[in-house]
Amino acid sequence: MSEMVGEIVTLILMAFALGMDAFSVGLGMGMYKLRLRKIFNIGITIGLFHVWMPLLGLVAGKFLSEKFGTFATFIGGFLLVLLGVQMVWSTLKKGEEKVISPIGFGLLLFALSVSLDSFSVGLTLGIYGAKTIMVILCFGIMATVQTWAGLLLGRKMQGWVGSYSEAIGGAILLAFGLKLLVPFW
């Protein structure tokens, strides 16, 4: 029982970390003064992408785990570290990012860009044999809620908060990746 609770807490933390990307970009996109209906649709779209991308990663990860065992575990931890470092590094870069318009193809591009990292995490979780339903529910719900929160806060706040939230998400993923790699040292 306590092992299952630990797994759920871990998945919620990972989902939170992955959703920070959608939250931070949502803050910038919220400056468009979007209608509540559009904000609802954007959140649902991001949530669905955060279901399908880790699901694809889980399937690929389970396949790799069966074929490559311990080596796949090392790769999974390494991917989380790499993803966490990339998220923190992108926060430190001072260049201005162009915000994608949240309409039509732009919305799909936005959803794909903020959910690509969930594919990598899904790959890692597949290697470790995580429960698929718990993963996709946690990731989908958390991404949807964080997107809504980012868009709504973006209507009220300046864009500077977004970069800090992405750094926090990156630090969480980096910590999980290092935790997975510790047995290899």
Residue, then its C-alpha position, 0 to 999 in steps of 0.5 A: m500500500s505505501e509503495m503505491v502511495g509513493e508511486i502516486v506521489t512521484l507521478i504527481l510531482m513529475a506531472f507537476a514538473l512537466g506541466m510547468d512548461a505549459f504553465s509558463v508558456g500559458l502565462g505568456m499566451g494569456m497576455y492575448k486576453l483570451r475568452l474563457r471558452k478559448i482558455f478551456n479549449i487550450g487546456i483540454t488540448i494540452g491535457l490530451f497531448h500530455v496523455w498521448m505523448p507519455l502513452l507513446g513513451l510508455v509503450a516504447g519504454k516497456f519495449l526497451s525495458e524488455k530488450f535491454g534491461t539495466f542499460a535501459t534503466f540507465i538511459g531513462g535516468f539520463l534522459l530525465v537529467l538531460l531534460g531537467v538541465q535543458m529546462v533550467w538552461s532555457t530559463l537562463k537564456k536571455g533571448e526573447e521567445k516568440v509566442i505561438s498564436p493559440i489558434g488552429f495549427g498554432l495551438l497544435l504546435f504549442a501543445l506538441s512543443v510543451s508535451l514533447d518532454s512528457f514523451s521522454v518521461g513516459l519512456t523512462l516510466g515505461i522502462y521502470g514499468a509504471k502503471t499506464i493509467m496512473v501515468i496518463l491520468c496524472f499527466g493529463i489532469m495536471a497539464t490541463v489544470q496548469t495550462w488553465a492556471g497559466l492562461l488565467l494568471g497571464r491575463k493578470m500578471q507580467g510574463w516574468v513569472g513564467s521563466y521561474s516556473e520552468a526552472i522549478g519544473g526542470a529542477i524537479l526532473l533533474a532531481f528524479g533523474l539523479k535519483l534513478l542514476v544513483p545505483f549506477w555510481 
